[in-house]
């Protein structure tokens, strides 16, 4: 009489483990599945995911990346995507994309309608599957620094990395390129990376031509010199360690590395 009861308990335990495993798998994939429920995103996955897998394999990277880091350089018109799969690993460069249009000039965004691309430390705060510019990823402007240093009433907003290769203050790339970045970001979000960092710099600080151009632009502006010097510290930290620095904001709105 006891044998059937033992089998039932065992079966119940196994069934519970299978259900738990299924719940974990669904939780890991739910954001990607949700994004695929939108036609434009689903089509992007069909066009690009296999290509991305092959490119990862060619670079000996593990697909999909659990963590990504995006940084963009205004004057150099480039956007990079770095990847890794654990917090202990160094980031590795996956790909550099050409930013195909630029509005404004070097220096941070300070008010609505100034056509400036922000500069600073941000993260992705929106996945827009129905963008007027194909697909887009929202950037968390204004951040804590911007809210101190920018116009208090109209600092501006709605800053995106997007397709269609046009801009009035965002970071535009081509439609095929935004599809790739969108897919990479979706997988990272599904893996649990709630805050995908996006750092926007005026220049590549290790490129002499770019450095000289920035110096000429800010030579008569001590406040802007201080701002760009703090961003250079963020850039230098990552260049040295391939880890993302912990960045805070002081009472004056300056970035501070911890």
N, C-alpha and C positions, 0 to 999 in steps of 0.2 A: 504493500500500500504506500510505503514511503517513496519508492522509486519514481512514480509519475509526478509526485509533488516536487522532488528535486529537479526533475527535467523542466517542469514549469518555471521554477525559479530561475534556472539557468537560461531558459529561453527568454524570460522577461528581461534578465540582465543583458543578454546579447542584443535583444531588440532595442533596449535603451541605449546601448553603446552605438548601435547603427544610427539611431535617430539623432544622438548627440553629434556624431561625425557628420551627418548630413546637414545639421543646423550650422556647424562650424564652416563647412564648405560653402553653404549658401550665404552665410554672413560675409565670407571672404570675397565672394563673387557678386554679391548683390548690387554693388554700385556699378560695376561693368554691365551686369544684366539690365539694370535700370537704364543706363545710357543707351544700350543697344535697342531699347524699346522705342527709341526715336529714330525715324527713318534716315535722317541725314547722318547720324552717328553710326547707325547700323551699316549703312553703305560705306562709310569711312573704314570701319573695321574690316569689311569684306575686301576693300581695295588695298589696305595698308598693313594689316596685322601680320600676314605671312612674310611680307617684305621686311618688316621690323624684326621678326624672329630670326630671319636669315642674317640681317645686319648685326644683331646681337651675337649670333653664333660666330660670325666672321671675326668679331672682336673679342671672342671668348668671354662674353658677358652672359649672365644668367637671366633668362627670360621668365616672366616679366620682372622688371625692376621693382622692388618693394619701396624704394626711396628714390626720389628724383630731386634735383636742384637746378633751378633755371637762373641764369644771369644774362643780362643784356648790356651792350655797350653802345651808347648813342652815337658818338662821333664815328666809331668804327663800323656801325651798322651791322652788328652781329648779335645773335642770340644763341647761347649754348645750353645744352641739356646734359647734365651729369647724372650718373646713376650709381646705386649700390644696393646690396641686399641685406645688410645688417648694420647696426649702429656702430659696430667696431671696425668696419671696413672703411678704407679711404674711398672717396668718390672717384669715379673714372669718367672721363669725357666720352659721351656717346656720339654726339653730333653737334656741329655748328651750322646754324641756319643764317642766311642773309636776310637782314631786315630791309625790306624793299621800299620803304618810304619813311620820311622823317619830317616832323613838324617842330617848329620852335628852334631853340638854340641850346647850348650847353647850360647847365644849371637846373635847379629843382623847379617843380611846379608850385606856384604860390597862390593862384586864384583861378576861378572859373573863367574860361574863355581866353586864357593866355596862350593856348595851343602848345603848351609845354608838355613834353613827356616827363613824368616824375623821375626823380633820382632818389634812391634810398633802399631801405630794407622792407620788403613786403612779402605777402604770401598770396596764393590763389584762393579767392573767396567765392568764386562762382564758376559753374560749368554751364555755358549757354549753348544749348543744342539748336536753338532757333535764331541765331544771330543774323543781323542784317549783313554781316561780313563772313558768311558761311558758318564757321564755328568760332567760339571765342572763350577765353579763360579770363575771368575777372581778376584784377589786381587790387589789393587792399589799400588803395589810396582813398582818403587821407589816413595815414597812420598816426601814431602818437606824436612823432616829431612834426609832421605836417600840420597837425591841429594846433600846435604852439606857434609855428613859424609862418603858416599860410594865412590868407585872409580869413578872419574869424567868422564872417557871415557867408561868404561864397568861396570856399576853397576849391570847388570843383569836385569831380568824381567821374564814375563810369569809365575807368581806364581798363583796357583789355589788351591781351595778346590775341590777335585775330587774323583771319584770312583776308582775301580780296585786295591786298596790296595797296590800300589807301588809308590815310590817317588824318586826324585833326588833333592828335595828342596821345595816341595809343602806340602799340608796338605791332606793326603789320608784317606778316609774312604771306607766302602764297597759300592757296587753298590746300594743295597736297601737303605742304609743310605743317599747317595748323592741324590737319588730320592726324599726322604723326604725333605731334606734341599732345594733342587732346587724348589720344589713345594711351600714351605713356602716363599722362597725369591720371587718367581714369583707373588704370591698373594700380598705380601707387595709392590712390585714394581707396580702392577696394582692399588693398593690403593693410590699410590702417593709417596711412600717412594723412592725417587730417589737415596739417598745415604744410603745404608744399611751398618752400621758400622761393621767392623771386627777388633777386638783387639787381637793381638797375644802376649802372655806373655811367659817368659822363664819357669815359674813355677806357681803353686798356692802358693801365698805368705803366706797363712795361714796354710799351711801344713809343719810341722816342718822338716820332712825328706827331702822334696823338698828344703826348705829354707837352710838347712845345706849344701846340695849338691851344690846349687848355690853359697853360700858363699865360699866354697872351690875352686870352679872354677874361681872365679873373685878376689880372695884375693890379688893377685899381680898385678891387673890391675885397677888403679884408674879411668881411663876413662870409662871402662866398669861398674865399680861400680856406677859411676854417672848416666850412661845411665839406668841401671836397677833400680836405686832409683827413677828416674822420671817415669818409667813404673809402679812401685809400687804405686805411687801417683794416677795414673789413675785407677789401680785396687782397691785401698782403697776407692776412691771416689764412685765407683759403688757399692762396697760391703756395704757402709754405707747408700747410698741414693737410690739405685736401679734406678738411673738416669744416663744417659751418660754424662760425663763431656765435656765441651768445651775445646779442646786441640789445642794450637798453637805451633809454632816452632820459637825459637829465632835465632839470627844471627849465633850462634855456632852450630845450629842443634839440640839443646836440646828441648825436649817437655816441654811446659809450660801450666799449668792449669789456666783457667780464671773463 
